[in-house]
Amino acid sequence: MDPESEGPQIIKVTPLQQMLASCSGAILTSLMVTPLDVVKIRLQAQNNPFSKGKCFVYSNGLMDHLCVCEEEGNKAWYKKPGRFQGTLDAFLKIVRNEGIKSLWSGLPPTLVMAVPATVIYFTCYDQLSALLRSKLGENESRIPIIAGTIARSMYWYNYEVLKKWFCAKSGLYEPTFMINFTSGALSGSFAAVATLPFDVVKTQKQTQLWIYESNKISLPISTWTIMKNIVAKNGFAGLFTGLIPRLIKIAPACAIMISTYEFGKTFFQKQNARRQQC
């Protein structure tokens, strides 16, 4: 077979290089998205002060964490006093009165958990995809579904489909940074909408679990029961509570993460190609 008919040669990226690219993306995503969540929590605490034992969700753009208020005073970062008139006002006053570092309050402990998980997840997806393509063929449409299910469900399927669609519309063989960014934002938005009901249930189960444990009462409750209770109390829309804030946070987070990751892989591909030519 004529080698030219096989298309351009694909320069492979090593697992270590994939890990470095995903690590860079995870850190950058966290640094850019965390201030949004810090401001959101401070605004919530201002309107409805957190009492000891109250739970709230904190996110660094990669993972959501259910936090429990442990302190009564104003020592905790989420309880610092402030009179904010809105998001922009909160940003300006926090920076002016507390220093710019306060916008990244609570970031270090979540990075310890989020970055390794993200690195493993992205690297596993790429390694599984490469293995499946070698077994099933380069154009096998089931690859993103299978690999995505094993590494992380479905987000990847939408991303791969959108990326190919944008490349076909633009007449490009390889996706550009903007195509990766847009595909990541859209697929992240689709995934956010599809998984929100389960996220609402998860938050309720975690909150109830803490209450039960603190009162030393064991009352197991199923996901289906929680869903039925939410629909009975708030209607079907109750399963999609917080959709707009979730989209505002997840869409840019996914876009930053995936585009940075793809940019990092492209960088290492060029480096590897230069080494092969030397």
Order of alpha helices (4+ residues) and beta strands (2+ residues): alpha-beta-beta-alpha-alpha-alpha-alpha-alpha-alpha-alpha
